[in-house]
Amino acid sequence: MPMQVQFIDGIFYVSVLIMSIVIHEVAHGYSAYLLGDDTARLQGRLTLNPLKHLDPFGSVILPLLLYLSTAGSFLIGWARPVPYNPNNLRKGKWGNMIVAFSGIAANLTIAIFFGLLIRFAPIFGIPAYNPTPLLLHPFYKISSIIVIMNLVLALFNIIPIPPLDGSKIIFSFLPFKYRYIENFLERWGMFFLLFFILFLWSRVSPIVYVVFSLLTGIYF
């Protein structure tokens, strides 16, 4: 792939990643707001304006560098977390779990919506899927990227390692007497997360393509 084309594709991939992460974070803040905490609202974070959420390095520079250096085979990024005060949430520890899961649910909703659009595209007059590059309708390429990106975000965030959302969900079920486990994992979470990315993610990530095929009817 020519460098110029690869760079343009990289910009598009990163743009999809940014908006998917922004929606993920806004879902956290909005669910916290509905449960009684208005921290995110007061800080102006209940908006889809990406400028309110971007981390310059984690949202733009790192994803683009990874895309270009790995020819699009690996992409990761993050935004500034939407703040909330768990002490203000109704439903106690269940409120914290709901807030944590809401971001994952938002990404899954996007993936399901665009996945079903792909499956039923011919009904709306879009030519049937054809994997031949010259015959592939742009709709399938764009929608497939959106589906895969959001499935990756959902799967990655459900991993129960701090600071990922999955850890907050697991900790919501953890009895108070085992709080030391939570403290230990939060202290060393970044090391565990790095180990997971380097050595285990490749074993877990095929789930993304299985779910993609189930949603879209397109098999690799």
Buried (B, 14 or more C-beta within 10 A) or exposed (E): EEEEEBEEBBEEBBBBBBBBBBBBBBBBBBBBBBBEBBBBBEEEBBBEEBEBBBBEEBBBEBBBBBBBEEEBEBBBBBBBBBBBEBEBBEEEBEBBBBBBBBBBBBBBBBBBBBBBBBBEBEEEEBEEBEEEEEEBBEBBEEBBBBBBBBBBBBBBBBBBBBBBBBBBBBBBEEEEEEEEEBEEBBEEBEEBBEEBBEEEBEEEBEEBBEBBEEBBBBEE
